[in-house]
């Protein structure tokens, strides 16, 4: 049982690369995880694709090639941030294994974790508050992962979150346990 009064220190910076379909729950789980980690005094920042991509990659399209190009910018930003011994949560699609492998290889061992927010496409379509799936199916937008671009199932995620079976709080605990088990964080004695 986790003692909510216990404080933890971040032994090394770590990037938690969330991957999943649009509307899979990446942002919801990321926000809950950030709050959960901060309740233990673990410094955390979220880089949500909807907010960060227009800042660092507004000049790049959403084609598979454009997504790969923007990935390199995310990697550069994350590498700067994790040097400060913080947990960086990236809530972005990372639709293909090639992207996820590039991200993993660009980090030192122990400074990367792939978090697969595993939600079935039909559930994502039901949750879609932005109407992206509807627009893509009508041909109003192109290059939507899950419709025009295939989402490749991760081959080696470090943590799998099943949003149909786990609450965001339960998912946060699971990610916290991963950080603890990999000695990224430890209790302050």
N, C-alpha and C positions, 0 to 999 in steps of 0.2 A: 504494500500500500504506500502510495506517495504522500509524503508529508507536505502539505500546501504551504507550510511556514518555512520550509527548507529553501535556502537560496543556492543557486548553482553558478559556477563560473564557466565561461566558454574557453576551453583549452586551446582551440584553434578555430579559425573561421571555417565555415562550411556553407556550401551552396546546395539548397534543396530545390532541385529542378522538378517542378510539378509538370506532368504531362497528362493530357486527356483531351477528349473531344470538346468543342465549344459547348458551354452550358453543362459540363459534367460535374461542376462543383468545385473547381480548382480555387477560385477566388474565395468562396465561402469557407473552405477548409483552410486556406492560407490565412485568412483573417482570424479564424478561431485559433489556429496554431500560434500565430503571433501573440495573441492575447494570453494564451496558455503559457507560452515560453516566458513572456514578460512577467507573469505572476510569480515566476521563480528567479526573476532578475536576470534573465538571459537576453542580451541585446539582440534584437531581431529587426529586419527591415523586409518589406515586401516590394518586389518589382512585378507589378501586374501588367501583363501585356497590353491591356486596354488603355492603361495610363502611360506606361513607359515607352511603348513602341512609337507613338507619335512624336515623342521627344528625341529619341535616339535614332529612329529609322523612318522618319516621315517621308524621306525621299526614295524609299524602296517599296515596291509593290508586294502583293500577297501571293505571288506565284511561288511554286516550290523553290525556284532559284532565288527569288527575293527573300523568302523565309530563311534560306541558308545564309544569305548575305547578312541579314539582320541578326542571325544567331551569333556571328562573330563579334558584333557590337555588344550584345548582351554579355558574352564571355569576357570581353575587356572590362566592362563595367563591374561585373561580379568579382573579377580577380582583384580589382582595386579595393572593393568593399570588404572582402574576406580577410584581407591583410590586417584589418582592424579587430580581428577576433570577434566577429559577429556572425549570426546566422542570417543568410540571405535566402529568402523564399522567392522563387521565380514562378509565377503562375502564367504559363504560356503553353501553347499547343504542343510544340515539338512533335509534329505529326509523323515523322519518320525515324526509323532506327539510325540512319546515317547521322541525323542531327543530334540525337541523344548520345551516340558514340563519340562524336566530335566534342560535345560538351564534357562528357566524362573524361576523355583523354586530355583535355585542356586544363584539368585541375590536378593538383597533387593528390596522391592516395589519401583518403580520409577526408578530403575537402569537398566531396561531391556525394550527393545521394539523389537517385532518381525515384521520385514519388509518383506512382501511376494512380491517377484518380479514375478508377475503372467504373464507368457508368455506361449502360447500354445506350445505343444511339436513339432508340425510341423514347427513352426517359429524357435524354438531352433535348430532343425535339419538343417534348411536353413542357420542359422547364424554360425554354428559350424566351426570355423576357424581351430580348432585343429584336426578335422576329427574323434572325439571320437565316435560319433554315427555310422558312417560308419564302423569303426573298430569293434565296439561292435556287429553290425549287421552281420559282417563277422565272428564273433567268435574270433577275434584277441585279444580282451581285454574282461575281465569279470568284473562283479560288477559295471556296469555303471548305475547310477541313470537315470531312464527314459527308459531303455532298459532291463537290467538284474535285476535291483532293482526298485521296484515301488516307485514313488514319491507320498506321501500322501498329499492331499490338506490340508493346514493349517485350523484348526478349529476356531482359535481366533487370527488372526494377528492384530497388533496394527495399521499398515498402509499397504495398498495394492497398489502396483505400477503396472499398466498395461502398459507395454512397447510398445504395439502396439498403444496405445492412448495418452501416455504421453511422452514428451521428458525427457531426464535425468535431465534437468534444472527444469522442472515442478515437477518431482519426488522429487528433492532436496528441493524445496519449501514446498512440502507436508510434508516431514520428518522434516524440520525446524519448521513448524507449530506445529507438534506433540510435539517436544521438548519444544517449547514455551508454549503450552497449558498444558503440564504436569509440568511446572515450573522447568524444567531441566536447561533452559537458561533464562536469563532476560536481558533487556537493561541496560547498564551502564549509570547511570544518572550523 
